[in-house]
Amino acid sequence: VQLVESGGGLVQPGGSLRLSCAASGNIFSINVMGWYRQAPGKERELVASITRGGSTTYADSVKGRFTISNDNAEDTVYLQMNSLIPEDTAVYYCNANIRLLKGWGPYEYWGQGTQVTVSS
């Protein structure tokens, strides 16, 4: 199984970015997909997650600014980030809880990470 992220980059404060993460491989079903982030010198933290049924969870620091969504048919999760602030600067990692074909799992998988930098 692979998680491939895209959409990071440099943006000015107040700007927007959209991250995407596509899962591929011997996937039977994806239970939960989410985004974590890790800033320099800090621990990795949950940003947002979404279940297969569409239930969402957000960190307090991003509520009202970020929106997570998924496309179950494409095994893809998105993170729309608006009103970005410098404190959002971090490497953002995609995470998925996946049940594999033949009933194996579920297992946790991580993407390679994508850098988001918010700076003027």
Salt bridges, closest charged atoms under 4 A:
GLU45 OE2 - ARG37 NE 2.73
ASP60 OD1 - LYS63 NZ 3.09
ASP88 OD1 - ARG37 NH1 2.96
ASP88 OD2 - ARG65 NH1 2.72
